[in-house]
């Protein structure tokens, strides 16, 4: 996949970014090489490769799920800007 100058300028316009022609041309070249590399990676056969969550070969340590401190609700709700017994009351931010 190649990225041309027209596509770069269109993306820059949508992103509200001003680009000089010289910088846009370099960006088009760089993005084209990145997409070519991605296409090469897509050609690899990964059928028998297990997905990874990390490159480090470690296992997670299990621990008991236990409550360490009890009844913190009152202490936490003391920080609420309004008095309420059940939850935080905050000002409306989305209309």
PDB file of N, CA, C and O in Angstrom:
ATOM      1  N   UNK A   1       0.861  -1.173   0.000  1.00  0.00           N
ATOM      2  CA  UNK A   1       0.000   0.000   0.000  1.00  0.00           C
ATOM      3  C   UNK A   1       0.904   1.231   0.000  1.00  0.00           C
ATOM      4  O   UNK A   1       1.831   1.337   0.803  1.00  0.00           O
ATOM      5  N   UNK A   2       0.626   2.134  -0.891  1.00  0.00           N
ATOM      6  CA  UNK A   2       1.404   3.371  -0.935  1.00  0.00           C
ATOM      7  C   UNK A   2       0.510   4.541  -0.538  1.00  0.00           C
ATOM      8  O   UNK A   2      -0.673   4.589  -0.873  1.00  0.00           O
ATOM      9  N   UNK A   3       1.094   5.449   0.161  1.00  0.00           N
ATOM     10  CA  UNK A   3       0.397   6.654   0.597  1.00  0.00           C
ATOM     11  C   UNK A   3       0.907   7.803  -0.273  1.00  0.00           C
ATOM     12  O   UNK A   3       2.105   8.083  -0.300  1.00  0.00           O
ATOM     13  N   UNK A   4       0.012   8.451  -0.968  1.00  0.00           N
ATOM     14  CA  UNK A   4       0.431   9.554  -1.834  1.00  0.00           C
ATOM     15  C   UNK A   4       0.264  10.901  -1.125  1.00  0.00           C
ATOM     16  O   UNK A   4      -0.301  10.986  -0.035  1.00  0.00           O
ATOM     17  N   UNK A   5       0.763  11.928  -1.765  1.00  0.00           N
ATOM     18  CA  UNK A   5       0.748  13.273  -1.192  1.00  0.00           C
ATOM     19  C   UNK A   5      -0.684  13.769  -0.968  1.00  0.00           C
ATOM     20  O   UNK A   5      -0.960  14.469   0.006  1.00  0.00           O
ATOM     21  N   UNK A   6      -1.580  13.402  -1.868  1.00  0.00           N
ATOM     22  CA  UNK A   6      -2.986  13.819  -1.739  1.00  0.00           C
ATOM     23  C   UNK A   6      -3.610  13.245  -0.461  1.00  0.00           C
ATOM     24  O   UNK A   6      -4.346  13.937   0.242  1.00  0.00           O
ATOM     25  N   UNK A   7      -3.311  11.984  -0.170  1.00  0.00           N
ATOM     26  CA  UNK A   7      -3.845  11.337   1.032  1.00  0.00           C
ATOM     27  C   UNK A   7      -3.287  11.986   2.294  1.00  0.00           C
ATOM     28  O   UNK A   7      -4.017  12.203   3.262  1.00  0.00           O
ATOM     29  N   UNK A   8      -1.991  12.296   2.280  1.00  0.00           N
ATOM     30  CA  UNK A   8      -1.363  12.953   3.432  1.00  0.00           C
ATOM     31  C   UNK A   8      -2.004  14.310   3.689  1.00  0.00           C
ATOM     32  O   UNK A   8      -2.306  14.656   4.830  1.00  0.00           O
ATOM     33  N   UNK A   9      -2.209  15.074   2.622  1.00  0.00           N
ATOM     34  CA  UNK A   9      -2.817  16.402   2.783  1.00  0.00           C
ATOM     35  C   UNK A   9      -4.258  16.285   3.284  1.00  0.00           C
ATOM     36  O   UNK A   9      -4.714  17.115   4.070  1.00  0.00           O
ATOM     37  N   UNK A  10      -4.967  15.258   2.830  1.00  0.00           N
ATOM     38  CA  UNK A  10      -6.345  15.047   3.286  1.00  0.00           C
ATOM     39  C   UNK A  10      -6.366  14.703   4.783  1.00  0.00           C
ATOM     40  O   UNK A  10      -7.183  15.238   5.532  1.00  0.00           O
ATOM     41  N   UNK A  11      -5.472  13.815   5.210  1.00  0.00           N
ATOM     42  CA  UNK A  11      -5.391  13.449   6.625  1.00  0.00           C
ATOM     43  C   UNK A  11      -4.987  14.658   7.467  1.00  0.00           C
ATOM     44  O   UNK A  11      -5.519  14.865   8.558  1.00  0.00           O
ATOM     45  N   UNK A  12      -4.049  15.452   6.961  1.00  0.00           N
ATOM     46  CA  UNK A  12      -3.623  16.655   7.682  1.00  0.00           C
ATOM     47  C   UNK A  12      -4.778  17.636   7.830  1.00  0.00           C
ATOM     48  O   UNK A  12      -4.934  18.265   8.876  1.00  0.00           O
ATOM     49  N   UNK A  13      -5.588  17.766   6.782  1.00  0.00           N
ATOM     50  CA  UNK A  13      -6.744  18.670   6.844  1.00  0.00           C
ATOM     51  C   UNK A  13      -7.758  18.177   7.867  1.00  0.00           C
ATOM     52  O   UNK A  13      -8.295  18.965   8.645  1.00  0.00           O
ATOM     53  N   UNK A  14      -8.020  16.866   7.866  1.00  0.00           N
ATOM     54  CA  UNK A  14      -8.964  16.306   8.833  1.00  0.00           C
ATOM     55  C   UNK A  14      -8.445  16.456  10.262  1.00  0.00           C
ATOM     56  O   UNK A  14      -9.225  16.621  11.200  1.00  0.00           O
ATOM     57  N   UNK A  15      -7.117  16.396  10.419  1.00  0.00           N
ATOM     58  CA  UNK A  15      -6.502  16.508  11.737  1.00  0.00           C
ATOM     59  C   UNK A  15      -6.253  17.946  12.150  1.00  0.00           C
ATOM     60  O   UNK A  15      -5.783  18.216  13.256  1.00  0.00           O
ATOM     61  N   UNK A  16      -6.573  18.866  11.249  1.00  0.00           N
ATOM     62  CA  UNK A  16      -6.333  20.296  11.493  1.00  0.00           C
ATOM     63  C   UNK A  16      -4.849  20.576  11.757  1.00  0.00           C
ATOM     64  O   UNK A  16      -4.490  21.327  12.664  1.00  0.00           O
ATOM     65  N   UNK A  17      -4.000  19.949  10.936  1.00  0.00           N
ATOM     66  CA  UNK A  17      -2.554  20.131  11.028  1.00  0.00           C
ATOM     67  C   UNK A  17      -2.083  20.777   9.731  1.00  0.00           C
ATOM     68  O   UNK A  17      -2.437  20.330   8.640  1.00  0.00           O
ATOM     69  N   UNK A  18      -1.285  21.827   9.857  1.00  0.00           N
ATOM     70  CA  UNK A  18      -0.725  22.430   8.652  1.00  0.00           C
ATOM     71  C   UNK A  18       0.628  21.786   8.363  1.00  0.00           C
ATOM     72  O   UNK A  18       1.487  21.697   9.240  1.00  0.00           O
ATOM     73  N   UNK A  19       0.802  21.339   7.121  1.00  0.00           N
ATOM     74  CA  UNK A  19       2.033  20.687   6.699  1.00  0.00           C
ATOM     75  C   UNK A  19       2.585  21.383   5.466  1.00  0.00           C
ATOM     76  O   UNK A  19       1.851  21.708   4.533  1.00  0.00           O
ATOM     77  N   UNK A  20       3.882  21.604   5.482  1.00  0.00           N
ATOM     78  CA  UNK A  20       4.532  22.118   4.284  1.00  0.00           C
ATOM     79  C   UNK A  20       4.672  20.964   3.298  1.00  0.00           C
ATOM     80  O   UNK A  20       4.671  19.800   3.701  1.00  0.00           O
ATOM     81  N   UNK A  21       4.795  21.282   1.996  1.00  0.00           N
ATOM     82  CA  UNK A  21       4.873  20.245   0.969  1.00  0.00           C
ATOM     83  C   UNK A  21       6.073  19.321   1.178  1.00  0.00           C
ATOM     84  O   UNK A  21       5.974  18.113   0.962  1.00  0.00           O
ATOM     85  N   UNK A  22       7.193  19.881   1.593  1.00  0.00           N
ATOM     86  CA  UNK A  22       8.396  19.073   1.803  1.00  0.00           C
ATOM     87  C   UNK A  22       8.194  18.073   2.939  1.00  0.00           C
ATOM     88  O   UNK A  22       8.566  16.905   2.820  1.00  0.00           O
ATOM     89  N   UNK A  23       7.614  18.528   4.020  1.00  0.00           N
ATOM     90  CA  UNK A  23       7.353  17.665   5.179  1.00  0.00           C
ATOM     91  C   UNK A  23       6.291  16.614   4.836  1.00  0.00           C
ATOM     92  O   UNK A  23       6.391  15.462   5.257  1.00  0.00           O
ATOM     93  N   UNK A  24       5.282  17.021   4.074  1.00  0.00           N
ATOM     94  CA  UNK A  24       4.221  16.090   3.678  1.00  0.00           C
ATOM     95  C   UNK A  24       4.778  14.997   2.784  1.00  0.00           C
ATOM     96  O   UNK A  24       4.377  13.840   2.907  1.00  0.00           O
ATOM     97  N   UNK A  25       5.684  15.335   1.896  1.00  0.00           N
ATOM     98  CA  UNK A  25       6.281  14.340   1.005  1.00  0.00           C
ATOM     99  C   UNK A  25       7.109  13.331   1.796  1.00  0.00           C
ATOM    100  O   UNK A  25       7.052  12.132   1.521  1.00  0.00           O
ATOM    101  N   UNK A  26       7.877  13.807   2.774  1.00  0.00           N
ATOM    102  CA  UNK A  26       8.667  12.904   3.616  1.00  0.00           C
ATOM    103  C   UNK A  26       7.754  12.000   4.430  1.00  0.00           C
ATOM    104  O   UNK A  26       8.030  10.811   4.591  1.00  0.00           O
ATOM    105  N   UNK A  27       6.671  12.563   4.940  1.00  0.00           N
ATOM    106  CA  UNK A  27       5.711  11.781   5.705  1.00  0.00           C
ATOM    107  C   UNK A  27       5.067  10.703   4.830  1.00  0.00           C
ATOM    108  O   UNK A  27       4.867   9.576   5.284  1.00  0.00           O
ATOM    109  N   UNK A  28       4.745  11.040   3.593  1.00  0.00           N
ATOM    110  CA  UNK A  28       4.164  10.072   2.671  1.00  0.00           C
ATOM    111  C   UNK A  28       5.139   8.927   2.413  1.00  0.00           C
ATOM    112  O   UNK A  28       4.737   7.764   2.374  1.00  0.00           O
ATOM    113  N   UNK A  29       6.410   9.250   2.240  1.00  0.00           N
ATOM    114  CA  UNK A  29       7.429   8.226   2.019  1.00  0.00           C
ATOM    115  C   UNK A  29       7.571   7.327   3.242  1.00  0.00           C
ATOM    116  O   UNK A  29       7.624   6.103   3.121  1.00  0.00           O
ATOM    117  N   UNK A  30       7.631   7.938   4.412  1.00  0.00           N
ATOM    118  CA  UNK A  30       7.778   7.172   5.651  1.00  0.00           C
ATOM    119  C   UNK A  30       6.576   6.255   5.888  1.00  0.00           C
ATOM    120  O   UNK A  30       6.745   5.080   6.214  1.00  0.00           O
ATOM    121  N   UNK A  31       5.375   6.785   5.725  1.00  0.00           N
ATOM    122  CA  UNK A  31       4.178   5.973   5.943  1.00  0.00           C
ATOM    123  C   UNK A  31       4.069   4.840   4.929  1.00  0.00           C
ATOM    124  O   UNK A  31       3.622   3.743   5.266  1.00  0.00           O
ATOM    125  N   UNK A  32       4.467   5.098   3.713  1.00  0.00           N
ATOM    126  CA  UNK A  32       4.441   4.045   2.693  1.00  0.00           C
ATOM    127  C   UNK A  32       5.375   2.910   3.075  1.00  0.00           C
ATOM    128  O   UNK A  32       5.020   1.741   2.924  1.00  0.00           O
ATOM    129  N   UNK A  33       6.566   3.237   3.569  1.00  0.00           N
ATOM    130  CA  UNK A  33       7.493   2.173   3.967  1.00  0.00           C
ATOM    131  C   UNK A  33       6.981   1.408   5.184  1.00  0.00           C
ATOM    132  O   UNK A  33       7.197   0.201   5.294  1.00  0.00           O
ATOM    133  N   UNK A  34       6.307   2.098   6.095  1.00  0.00           N
ATOM    134  CA  UNK A  34       5.720   1.417   7.256  1.00  0.00           C
ATOM    135  C   UNK A  34       4.632   0.449   6.811  1.00  0.00           C
ATOM    136  O   UNK A  34       4.582  -0.686   7.286  1.00  0.00           O
ATOM    137  N   UNK A  35       3.761   0.885   5.904  1.00  0.00           N
ATOM    138  CA  UNK A  35       2.690   0.009   5.428  1.00  0.00           C
ATOM    139  C   UNK A  35       3.232  -1.159   4.616  1.00  0.00           C
ATOM    140  O   UNK A  35       2.664  -2.250   4.664  1.00  0.00           O
ATOM    141  N   UNK A  36       4.312  -0.960   3.876  1.00  0.00           N
ATOM    142  CA  UNK A  36       4.934  -2.066   3.148  1.00  0.00           C
ATOM    143  C   UNK A  36       5.464  -3.108   4.126  1.00  0.00           C
ATOM    144  O   UNK A  36       5.327  -4.308   3.887  1.00  0.00           O
ATOM    145  N   UNK A  37       6.067  -2.660   5.225  1.00  0.00           N
ATOM    146  CA  UNK A  37       6.561  -3.592   6.239  1.00  0.00           C
ATOM    147  C   UNK A  37       5.406  -4.359   6.875  1.00  0.00           C
ATOM    148  O   UNK A  37       5.520  -5.561   7.117  1.00  0.00           O
ATOM    149  N   UNK A  38       4.299  -3.676   7.147  1.00  0.00           N
ATOM    150  CA  UNK A  38       3.126  -4.340   7.727  1.00  0.00           C
ATOM    151  C   UNK A  38       2.588  -5.395   6.776  1.00  0.00           C
ATOM    152  O   UNK A  38       2.180  -6.471   7.212  1.00  0.00           O
ATOM    153  N   UNK A  39       2.582  -5.102   5.484  1.00  0.00           N
ATOM    154  CA  UNK A  39       2.119  -6.085   4.501  1.00  0.00           C
ATOM    155  C   UNK A  39       3.023  -7.313   4.481  1.00  0.00           C
ATOM    156  O   UNK A  39       2.543  -8.434   4.311  1.00  0.00           O
ATOM    157  N   UNK A  40       4.335  -7.107   4.653  1.00  0.00           N
ATOM    158  CA  UNK A  40       5.253  -8.250   4.730  1.00  0.00           C
ATOM    159  C   UNK A  40       4.945  -9.093   5.962  1.00  0.00           C
ATOM    160  O   UNK A  40       4.966 -10.322   5.895  1.00  0.00           O
ATOM    161  N   UNK A  41       4.661  -8.442   7.083  1.00  0.00           N
ATOM    162  CA  UNK A  41       4.327  -9.181   8.299  1.00  0.00           C
ATOM    163  C   UNK A  41       3.036  -9.973   8.129  1.00  0.00           C
ATOM    164  O   UNK A  41       2.909 -11.070   8.672  1.00  0.00           O
ATOM    165  N   UNK A  42       2.092  -9.437   7.392  1.00  0.00           N
ATOM    166  CA  UNK A  42       0.822 -10.138   7.177  1.00  0.00           C
ATOM    167  C   UNK A  42       0.999 -11.399   6.352  1.00  0.00           C
ATOM    168  O   UNK A  42       0.144 -12.283   6.394  1.00  0.00           O
ATOM    169  N   UNK A  43       2.095 -11.506   5.597  1.00  0.00           N
ATOM    170  CA  UNK A  43       2.344 -12.687   4.782  1.00  0.00           C
ATOM    171  C   UNK A  43       2.903 -13.854   5.595  1.00  0.00           C
ATOM    172  O   UNK A  43       2.909 -14.991   5.121  1.00  0.00           O
ATOM    173  N   UNK A  44       3.373 -13.584   6.812  1.00  0.00           N
ATOM    174  CA  UNK A  44       3.953 -14.634   7.637  1.00  0.00           C
ATOM    175  C   UNK A  44       2.899 -15.640   8.072  1.00  0.00           C
ATOM    176  O   UNK A  44       1.754 -15.281   8.347  1.00  0.00           O
ATOM    177  N   UNK A  45       3.302 -16.900   8.131  1.00  0.00           N
ATOM    178  CA  UNK A  45       2.419 -17.956   8.595  1.00  0.00           C
ATOM    179  C   UNK A  45       2.524 -18.034  10.118  1.00  0.00           C
ATOM    180  O   UNK A  45       3.545 -18.469  10.652  1.00  0.00           O
ATOM    181  N   UNK A  46       1.494 -17.621  10.799  1.00  0.00           N
ATOM    182  CA  UNK A  46       1.483 -17.631  12.270  1.00  0.00           C
ATOM    183  C   UNK A  46       0.447 -18.615  12.808  1.00  0.00           C
ATOM    184  O   UNK A  46      -0.033 -18.474  13.933  1.00  0.00           O
ATOM    185  N   UNK A  47       0.111 -19.607  11.996  1.00  0.00           N
ATOM    186  CA  UNK A  47      -0.937 -20.550  12.375  1.00  0.00           C
ATOM    187  C   UNK A  47      -0.602 -21.312  13.662  1.00  0.00           C
ATOM    188  O   UNK A  47      -1.468 -21.487  14.519  1.00  0.00           O
ATOM    189  N   UNK A  48       0.638 -21.762  13.802  1.00  0.00           N
ATOM    190  CA  UNK A  48       1.016 -22.568  14.964  1.00  0.00           C
ATOM    191  C   UNK A  48       1.708 -21.756  16.058  1.00  0.00           C
ATOM    192  O   UNK A  48       2.338 -22.335  16.943  1.00  0.00           O
ATOM    193  N   UNK A  49       1.605 -20.440  16.014  1.00  0.00           N
ATOM    194  CA  UNK A  49       2.243 -19.581  17.010  1.00  0.00           C
ATOM    195  C   UNK A  49       1.187 -19.165  18.039  1.00  0.00           C
ATOM    196  O   UNK A  49       0.140 -18.616  17.699  1.00  0.00           O
ATOM    197  N   UNK A  50       1.494 -19.439  19.282  1.00  0.00           N
ATOM    198  CA  UNK A  50       0.546 -19.089  20.351  1.00  0.00           C
ATOM    199  C   UNK A  50       0.614 -17.587  20.633  1.00  0.00           C
ATOM    200  O   UNK A  50       1.700 -17.008  20.615  1.00  0.00           O
ATOM    201  N   UNK A  51      -0.519 -16.956  20.891  1.00  0.00           N
ATOM    202  CA  UNK A  51      -0.508 -15.524  21.219  1.00  0.00           C
ATOM    203  C   UNK A  51       0.193 -15.272  22.547  1.00  0.00           C
ATOM    204  O   UNK A  51       0.149 -16.103  23.454  1.00  0.00           O
ATOM    205  N   UNK A  52       0.841 -14.114  22.647  1.00  0.00           N
ATOM    206  CA  UNK A  52       1.580 -13.760  23.854  1.00  0.00           C
ATOM    207  C   UNK A  52       0.905 -12.603  24.577  1.00  0.00           C
ATOM    208  O   UNK A  52       0.286 -11.741  23.953  1.00  0.00           O
ATOM    209  N   UNK A  53       1.028 -12.597  25.871  1.00  0.00           N
ATOM    210  CA  UNK A  53       0.622 -11.424  26.643  1.00  0.00           C
ATOM    211  C   UNK A  53       1.838 -10.605  27.031  1.00  0.00           C
ATOM    212  O   UNK A  53       1.722  -9.427  27.370  1.00  0.00           O
ATOM    213  N   UNK A  54       3.019 -11.239  26.978  1.00  0.00           N
ATOM    214  CA  UNK A  54       4.270 -10.571  27.314  1.00  0.00           C
ATOM    215  C   UNK A  54       5.411 -11.341  26.661  1.00  0.00           C
ATOM    216  O   UNK A  54       5.303 -12.547  26.439  1.00  0.00           O
ATOM    217  N   UNK A  55       6.502 -10.648  26.355  1.00  0.00           N
ATOM    218  CA  UNK A  55       7.645 -11.353  25.783  1.00  0.00           C
ATOM    219  C   UNK A  55       8.460 -12.062  26.852  1.00  0.00           C
ATOM    220  O   UNK A  55       9.257 -12.947  26.540  1.00  0.00           O
ATOM    221  N   UNK A  56       8.268 -11.683  28.110  1.00  0.00           N
ATOM    222  CA  UNK A  56       8.957 -12.346  29.215  1.00  0.00           C
ATOM    223  C   UNK A  56       8.203 -13.620  29.567  1.00  0.00           C
ATOM    224  O   UNK A  56       6.982 -13.609  29.721  1.00  0.00           O
ATOM    225  N   UNK A  57       8.936 -14.708  29.692  1.00  0.00           N
ATOM    226  CA  UNK A  57       8.289 -15.975  30.006  1.00  0.00           C
ATOM    227  C   UNK A  57       8.141 -16.123  31.517  1.00  0.00           C
ATOM    228  O   UNK A  57       8.937 -16.796  32.171  1.00  0.00           O
ATOM    229  N   UNK A  58       7.124 -15.493  32.046  1.00  0.00           N
ATOM    230  CA  UNK A  58       6.846 -15.573  33.470  1.00  0.00           C
ATOM    231  C   UNK A  58       5.397 -15.992  33.669  1.00  0.00           C
ATOM    232  O   UNK A  58       4.566 -15.848  32.773  1.00  0.00           O
ATOM    233  N   UNK A  59       5.114 -16.498  34.826  1.00  0.00           N
ATOM    234  CA  UNK A  59       3.727 -16.835  35.157  1.00  0.00           C
ATOM    235  C   UNK A  59       3.263 -15.921  36.278  1.00  0.00           C
ATOM    236  O   UNK A  59       4.057 -15.444  37.088  1.00  0.00           O
ATOM    237  N   UNK A  60       1.988 -15.695  36.303  1.00  0.00           N
ATOM    238  CA  UNK A  60       1.426 -14.835  37.336  1.00  0.00           C
ATOM    239  C   UNK A  60       1.345 -15.597  38.660  1.00  0.00           C
ATOM    240  O   UNK A  60       1.007 -16.780  38.702  1.00  0.00           O
ATOM    241  N   UNK A  61       1.658 -14.893  39.712  1.00  0.00           N
ATOM    242  CA  UNK A  61       1.558 -15.499  41.039  1.00  0.00           C
ATOM    243  C   UNK A  61       0.137 -15.331  41.544  1.00  0.00           C
ATOM    244  O   UNK A  61      -0.433 -14.240  41.500  1.00  0.00           O
ATOM    245  N   UNK A  62      -0.421 -16.426  42.021  1.00  0.00           N
ATOM    246  CA  UNK A  62      -1.772 -16.374  42.556  1.00  0.00           C
ATOM    247  C   UNK A  62      -1.727 -15.993  44.030  1.00  0.00           C
ATOM    248  O   UNK A  62      -0.799 -16.356  44.752  1.00  0.00           O
ATOM    249  N   UNK A  63      -2.740 -15.259  44.458  1.00  0.00           N
ATOM    250  CA  UNK A  63      -2.859 -14.908  45.854  1.00  0.00           C
ATOM    251  C   UNK A  63      -4.316 -15.039  46.259  1.00  0.00           C
ATOM    252  O   UNK A  63      -5.215 -15.011  45.419  1.00  0.00           O
ATOM    253  N   UNK A  64      -4.530 -15.179  47.533  1.00  0.00           N
ATOM    254  CA  UNK A  64      -5.897 -15.309  48.029  1.00  0.00           C
ATOM    255  C   UNK A  64      -6.613 -13.973  47.892  1.00  0.00           C
ATOM    256  O   UNK A  64      -6.021 -12.913  48.094  1.00  0.00           O
ATOM    257  N   UNK A  65      -7.874 -14.036  47.552  1.00  0.00           N
ATOM    258  CA  UNK A  65      -8.697 -12.841  47.445  1.00  0.00           C
ATOM    259  C   UNK A  65      -9.334 -12.596  48.810  1.00  0.00           C
ATOM    260  O   UNK A  65     -10.374 -13.166  49.139  1.00  0.00           O
ATOM    261  N   UNK A  66      -8.693 -11.743  49.588  1.00  0.00           N
ATOM    262  CA  UNK A  66      -9.191 -11.510  50.937  1.00  0.00           C
ATOM    263  C   UNK A  66      -9.277 -10.011  51.210  1.00  0.00           C
ATOM    264  O   UNK A  66      -8.514  -9.217  50.658  1.00  0.00           O
ATOM    265  N   UNK A  67     -10.208  -9.649  52.060  1.00  0.00           N
ATOM    266  CA  UNK A  67     -10.414  -8.255  52.441  1.00  0.00           C
ATOM    267  C   UNK A  67      -9.347  -7.876  53.456  1.00  0.00           C
ATOM    268  O   UNK A  67      -9.183  -8.542  54.477  1.00  0.00           O
ATOM    269  N   UNK A  68      -8.628  -6.804  53.168  1.00  0.00           N
ATOM    270  CA  UNK A  68      -7.549  -6.375  54.066  1.00  0.00           C
ATOM    271  C   UNK A  68      -8.036  -5.320  55.068  1.00  0.00           C
ATOM    272  O   UNK A  68      -7.549  -5.272  56.197  1.00  0.00           O
ATOM    273  N   UNK A  69      -8.977  -4.489  54.670  1.00  0.00           N
ATOM    274  CA  UNK A  69      -9.513  -3.481  55.581  1.00  0.00           C
ATOM    275  C   UNK A  69     -11.022  -3.432  55.401  1.00  0.00           C
ATOM    276  O   UNK A  69     -11.542  -3.539  54.290  1.00  0.00           O
ATOM    277  N   UNK A  70     -11.691  -3.272  56.497  1.00  0.00           N
ATOM    278  CA  UNK A  70     -13.147  -3.325  56.473  1.00  0.00           C
ATOM    279  C   UNK A  70     -13.758  -1.956  56.714  1.00  0.00           C
ATOM    280  O   UNK A  70     -13.194  -1.112  57.411  1.00  0.00           O
ATOM    281  N   UNK A  71     -14.921  -1.761  56.120  1.00  0.00           N
ATOM    282  CA  UNK A  71     -15.766  -0.609  56.386  1.00  0.00           C
ATOM    283  C   UNK A  71     -15.066   0.735  56.173  1.00  0.00           C
ATOM    284  O   UNK A  71     -15.046   1.574  57.073  1.00  0.00           O
ATOM    285  N   UNK A  72     -14.506   0.933  55.015  1.00  0.00           N
ATOM    286  CA  UNK A  72     -13.874   2.211  54.680  1.00  0.00           C
ATOM    287  C   UNK A  72     -14.857   3.199  54.055  1.00  0.00           C
ATOM    288  O   UNK A  72     -14.500   4.334  53.739  1.00  0.00           O
ATOM    289  N   UNK A  73     -16.070   2.760  53.887  1.00  0.00           N
ATOM    290  CA  UNK A  73     -17.056   3.582  53.203  1.00  0.00           C
ATOM    291  C   UNK A  73     -17.212   4.963  53.834  1.00  0.00           C
ATOM    292  O   UNK A  73     -17.216   5.970  53.125  1.00  0.00           O
ATOM    293  N   UNK A  74     -17.337   5.019  55.131  1.00  0.00           N
ATOM    294  CA  UNK A  74     -17.531   6.306  55.801  1.00  0.00           C
ATOM    295  C   UNK A  74     -16.314   7.217  55.615  1.00  0.00           C
ATOM    296  O   UNK A  74     -16.460   8.415  55.373  1.00  0.00           O
ATOM    297  N   UNK A  75     -15.126   6.645  55.729  1.00  0.00           N
ATOM    298  CA  UNK A  75     -13.906   7.435  55.556  1.00  0.00           C
ATOM    299  C   UNK A  75     -13.805   7.992  54.137  1.00  0.00           C
ATOM    300  O   UNK A  75     -13.411   9.140  53.936  1.00  0.00           O
ATOM    301  N   UNK A  76     -14.163   7.170  53.167  1.00  0.00           N
ATOM    302  CA  UNK A  76     -14.085   7.603  51.776  1.00  0.00           C
ATOM    303  C   UNK A  76     -15.120   8.680  51.479  1.00  0.00           C
ATOM    304  O   UNK A  76     -14.814   9.670  50.814  1.00  0.00           O
ATOM    305  N   UNK A  77     -16.346   8.494  51.969  1.00  0.00           N
ATOM    306  CA  UNK A  77     -17.417   9.447  51.677  1.00  0.00           C
ATOM    307  C   UNK A  77     -17.248  10.772  52.406  1.00  0.00           C
ATOM    308  O   UNK A  77     -17.953  11.730  52.089  1.00  0.00           O
ATOM    309  N   UNK A  78     -16.344  10.859  53.365  1.00  0.00           N
ATOM    310  CA  UNK A  78     -16.053  12.142  54.001  1.00  0.00           C
ATOM    311  C   UNK A  78     -15.444  13.124  53.004  1.00  0.00           C
ATOM    312  O   UNK A  78     -15.528  14.336  53.198  1.00  0.00           O
ATOM    313  N   UNK A  79     -14.835  12.610  51.945  1.00  0.00           N
ATOM    314  CA  UNK A  79     -14.210  13.456  50.925  1.00  0.00           C
ATOM    315  C   UNK A  79     -15.199  13.966  49.883  1.00  0.00           C
ATOM    316  O   UNK A  79     -14.827  14.743  49.004  1.00  0.00           O
ATOM    317  N   UNK A  80     -16.444  13.540  49.971  1.00  0.00           N
ATOM    318  CA  UNK A  80     -17.444  13.964  49.003  1.00  0.00           C
ATOM    319  C   UNK A  80     -17.756  15.448  49.172  1.00  0.00           C
ATOM    320  O   UNK A  80     -17.881  15.917  50.303  1.00  0.00           O
ATOM    321  N   UNK A  81     -17.886  16.202  48.076  1.00  0.00           N
ATOM    322  CA  UNK A  81     -18.176  17.627  48.188  1.00  0.00           C
ATOM    323  C   UNK A  81     -19.556  17.918  48.777  1.00  0.00           C
ATOM    324  O   UNK A  81     -19.758  18.972  49.379  1.00  0.00           O
ATOM    325  N   UNK A  82     -20.506  16.996  48.611  1.00  0.00           N
ATOM    326  CA  UNK A  82     -21.835  17.161  49.194  1.00  0.00           C
ATOM    327  C   UNK A  82     -22.084  16.054  50.208  1.00  0.00           C
ATOM    328  O   UNK A  82     -21.505  14.972  50.113  1.00  0.00           O
ATOM    329  N   UNK A  83     -22.939  16.329  51.168  1.00  0.00           N
ATOM    330  CA  UNK A  83     -23.272  15.307  52.162  1.00  0.00           C
ATOM    331  C   UNK A  83     -24.226  14.295  51.552  1.00  0.00           C
ATOM    332  O   UNK A  83     -25.318  14.635  51.098  1.00  0.00           O
ATOM    333  N   UNK A  84     -23.793  13.062  51.552  1.00  0.00           N
ATOM    334  CA  UNK A  84     -24.633  11.978  51.074  1.00  0.00           C
ATOM    335  C   UNK A  84     -24.119  10.702  51.711  1.00  0.00           C
ATOM    336  O   UNK A  84     -22.911  10.528  51.875  1.00  0.00           O
ATOM    337  N   UNK A  85     -25.032   9.807  52.072  1.00  0.00           N
ATOM    338  CA  UNK A  85     -24.629   8.598  52.775  1.00  0.00           C
ATOM    339  C   UNK A  85     -24.229   7.453  51.858  1.00  0.00           C
ATOM    340  O   UNK A  85     -23.565   6.513  52.296  1.00  0.00           O
ATOM    341  N   UNK A  86     -24.623   7.520  50.590  1.00  0.00           N
ATOM    342  CA  UNK A  86     -24.437   6.358  49.726  1.00  0.00           C
ATOM    343  C   UNK A  86     -23.382   6.524  48.634  1.00  0.00           C
ATOM    344  O   UNK A  86     -22.735   5.548  48.254  1.00  0.00           O
ATOM    345  N   UNK A  87     -23.197   7.741  48.124  1.00  0.00           N
ATOM    346  CA  UNK A  87     -22.302   7.915  46.976  1.00  0.00           C
ATOM    347  C   UNK A  87     -21.810   9.344  46.893  1.00  0.00           C
ATOM    348  O   UNK A  87     -22.321  10.225  47.585  1.00  0.00           O
ATOM    349  N   UNK A  88     -20.817   9.576  46.045  1.00  0.00           N
ATOM    350  CA  UNK A  88     -20.304  10.917  45.806  1.00  0.00           C
ATOM    351  C   UNK A  88     -21.302  11.719  44.986  1.00  0.00           C
ATOM    352  O   UNK A  88     -21.907  11.187  44.054  1.00  0.00           O
ATOM    353  N   UNK A  89     -21.478  12.966  45.315  1.00  0.00           N
ATOM    354  CA  UNK A  89     -22.309  13.872  44.532  1.00  0.00           C
ATOM    355  C   UNK A  89     -21.356  14.900  43.932  1.00  0.00           C
ATOM    356  O   UNK A  89     -20.671  15.629  44.650  1.00  0.00           O
ATOM    357  N   UNK A  90     -21.326  14.942  42.611  1.00  0.00           N
ATOM    358  CA  UNK A  90     -20.438  15.882  41.917  1.00  0.00           C
ATOM    359  C   UNK A  90     -21.269  16.719  40.957  1.00  0.00           C
ATOM    360  O   UNK A  90     -22.358  16.311  40.553  1.00  0.00           O
ATOM    361  N   UNK A  91     -20.755  17.891  40.590  1.00  0.00           N
ATOM    362  CA  UNK A  91     -21.504  18.728  39.652  1.00  0.00           C
ATOM    363  C   UNK A  91     -21.586  18.082  38.280  1.00  0.00           C
ATOM    364  O   UNK A  91     -20.705  17.319  37.884  1.00  0.00           O
ATOM    365  N   UNK A  92     -22.647  18.396  37.567  1.00  0.00           N
ATOM    366  CA  UNK A  92     -22.874  17.873  36.233  1.00  0.00           C
ATOM    367  C   UNK A  92     -21.842  18.491  35.286  1.00  0.00           C
ATOM    368  O   UNK A  92     -21.634  19.704  35.296  1.00  0.00           O
ATOM    369  N   UNK A  93     -21.192  17.645  34.462  1.00  0.00           N
ATOM    370  CA  UNK A  93     -20.169  18.145  33.550  1.00  0.00           C
ATOM    371  C   UNK A  93     -20.551  17.962  32.090  1.00  0.00           C
ATOM    372  O   UNK A  93     -19.977  18.630  31.231  1.00  0.00           O
ATOM    373  N   UNK A  94     -21.489  17.090  31.778  1.00  0.00           N
ATOM    374  CA  UNK A  94     -21.908  16.859  30.408  1.00  0.00           C
ATOM    375  C   UNK A  94     -23.356  17.284  30.269  1.00  0.00           C
ATOM    376  O   UNK A  94     -24.197  16.912  31.088  1.00  0.00           O
ATOM    377  N   UNK A  95     -23.652  18.059  29.238  1.00  0.00           N
ATOM    378  CA  UNK A  95     -25.021  18.516  29.031  1.00  0.00           C
ATOM    379  C   UNK A  95     -25.679  17.747  27.937  1.00  0.00           C
ATOM    380  O   UNK A  95     -26.843  17.996  27.621  1.00  0.00           O
TER     381      UNK A  95
END
